[in-house]
Amino acid sequence: MVETIIRYFKLLYDSIPFPIEIINEEGKIIYINPSFSIQWGYNLSELNEYKIFNDSDLKRSGAHSAILKTFENKDFRFFENYADSLLKGSEITLPIFRTKIFHIALDEKNFVVLFHEDQTEIVLTESEVKKARDGNKETERLKNTFLTVLSHELRTPLNIILGYSSIIKDSMEDRINPEDRVYLDNLYSGTERLHKSISQMLEFAQIEAGNYRLKLEAVNLEKVIRNCIDTNKQIANGKKIEIKTKFFESKTEVYADLQNLESAINNLLNNAIKFTKVGFVEIETSILSEKELAVCKIKDSGIGISTDYLDHLFRPFSQEDLNIGRNYEGNGLGLALSKRYIEKMGGSLLVDSIKGVGTTFTFTLPLALDTNKEEINNASTKKLLKKILMIDDRNESSALLKAYLKNKFEIEVYSFNEFKLDFIDREDFEYLIFDVEHAHWDMSIRLCRHIKKIDSLEREIIILSNEFDDEKIEQFKKAGVGRFLVKPFTKNDLLKAINEPVSSN
């Protein structure tokens, strides 16, 4: 009968690539598979005198107790870092085993199977990942410390130098000779250039780290452009470059962060003036009503950009060639920042250029269509607002949605780490909206699939993403997602996605 049982075990476990041993109620090993023999270095006949229940190493580790409980309860359990005296007595480096211990009964006899799975590579990999994660955290800490020191120890004194040099320059303009005035002008312009470069580097680092926050509001686009023209007029006049404007017939209100919008336009305008030796710079605004977008074009008659370099234009610290870097001031961050500013505000920035003829930068921003409507902010109205539950790690899209859906929806925002599946049990929201980045792509698909299974109210899930590949979008549709909005999207696109009436304005 025992031989029949052994044959059964051989048929079942001989081909398994993991070490397996089977013991009887006396603690004697009655079967081992070939993988066990290879790993432990013993055959079954050499283990006749060995009993697991007498193994002092297993008693110390608790494995002995786990095996006894399995016999007693006739169930199963897992044991981490299994190592008996046989394995420890061998000359090999001890593997890290995760052992499944489970009961089996045959012909009214009880046995326990020890199924050893080598976790060494997994544990070592996890250890390396932890080291890399810790190293990344330390690098991030050092970078943040450096940026803090850079901000305080350089920007603060530079502000003082800039302030006092401008005061000295203005107050002593009529009392110093032309040569000294040149020295003072160089001091001021050099300090201003350094201050601008440091500010741009700090802002770029914040954007790349995801720590840059927007304050979106209705902004008059033409007014911002006029302010930027005033800022750059002196430089343009010095080069005898005319700045022309061609504004849309009515006031253009956009949803934007005022400071970011001014920085983006100043960068583009300064760039146009810098690379134009003679001629003009023209700024034109228009409206794309069907897309609910404002369009602004900044055109110059400058040196233009070669076709080969256009693909690299918006990369940080990028310049077309070293001669341009020597002949024209700049650190190569202005255009990279402008593109990121505009995209964060829900717009886009494009360039069209012919070498030796000129360049046109075109950017779009969402229109603020409801700026003339009365705002309703009292608590009673807020209670009547419908609710959206949103996942947004950077809090950028959520800020735009709050502006788009003002007085229509209350938006409750969580990061991916903060979101809990228990939220699905709530009945106080109508839609789930996920802002999905590439880092969370697969996890978001799994999350959507799971929510569709457990949401008894069958609420709509809407995905916001930069991804426009049809095959990738189809992955979400297969997971049960009904709507997928590709950025940049308009207010009308969003209203259609949540089945709200579209404004006729």
C-alpha positions, 0 to 999 in steps of 0.5 A: 500500500505504501508503494502505491502511495509513493507511486502516486506521489512520484506521478504527481510531483516528480516533474515539478521543478520546485523542491518537494518533500512529503512527511508522515505523522511520525515526521519521517520523509517518505518522498522527495522529488528530483528537484529536492535531491538536487537542491538539498544534495540527498537521496531518499535512502540517505534520509532514513534516520532523519526526522523533521520533528527532531530537527533543532533548526526547524524548532528554533525557526517555528517551522516545526510548530507550523507542520504540527498545526497542519497535521492537527488542523488538516489545512495549509499555511505558508512559512517564510525562510524555511531552512532545516539542518540538512540544508544548513549543513551543506556547503552551498549558499542558503537559498531563501525559500517560501514554503507552502505546507499543506495536508493530504490524506490517502488511504486513511493515512495523513501526510504533509507536503512541503512545497519549497519555492525559491524566492532568492531572486525575488528578494534580492531584486526587491532589495535592489529596488528598495536601494534604488528607491531609497537612493532616488529619495535621497537624490530628490532630497538633495535636489530639493535642498539644492534648489532651496539654497539656490533660491534663497542664497542666490535669488535674494541677494540678486534681487538686492543687487538688481534693486540698488543698481537700478536706483544708482543707475537712475539717480546718478545718470546725469552725474557720471561720465559715459564710460562709467554709465556703460559699466553700470548698464553692464552690471544691471543687465548682467545681474538681470540676466543671471536672475532670469536664468536662475528663476527659469531653472527653478521653475523648470525643476518644479514643473518637472517634479510635479510641484508647480501649482496653477491658479486658473482664472478668467484672464483678458488675453489682449490685456496680458499681451499689451502688458508684455509688449510694454515690458519688451518695448524698450528692447524692440525700440533699441533694435528699431523693430516694430511690434504690430498687433492684430486683435480679435474684434471683441474681448478675448477671455481665457482660462489661464494662470496669469503669471504663467501666461505672462511668462510664456508670452514674454518668453515668446515675444523676447525670443522673436525680438532677439532673433530679428535683426531688422523688420517686425514682430506681429501678434495676432489673436483669433477665436476657434468657436467650434473648439472653444479655443483662443488662438494667439500667433507671434510672428517675426521676420527674423533668422528662422529655424532650420527644419532639422532643429525644429524637433529639438526646439522645445527641449530644455537647454537646447540651442540650434548651434553654438554660434547662436549661443554666443551671439544671442543671450539665453540658456535654452530654457525659455521655449521649453518653459513656455510650452510647459506653461501653456500645456499645463493651462490646457492649451498647445504650442506649435511652431512654423519656421523657414530659415532666413525668412522668419518664425511663427509661434501659435498657441491655444488656450481654453476660452472662458465663456462664463465670465459674465455670468453671475457667480453663485457661491453660497452654501445652499447652492453648493449642496445642490451641485452634483458631484464628481469623484476625480483622481489627479496626481498633479492637481492640474486637470482638476483645476481646469475642470473646476473652472469648466464646471463651475456652478455645475459640479462639485469636484472631489479630488484624490491622488492615486495613493489616496483613492480607496475602493471603499469610495465606490460604495458612496452614492453621492457622486455621479461620475468618476474621472481619472487623469491618467499618466503613462506611469499609471496606465496599466494600474488605471486599466485594472482599477477601471475593470474592478470598479465596473465589477463592484459599482452597483450604480454602474456610474460612468468612468471618464478618462483624461489623457495625453495618449491618442493612440487608438489601440491604447484607448481601446484598452480602457474601452475593453475595461468598461470605460465609456468616455476617453478625452484626449488633451487638450479638450474643450469645455464643450468636449467635457460637457458632452462627455458628462451629458451636460447641455453645451453652452450656445455662447 
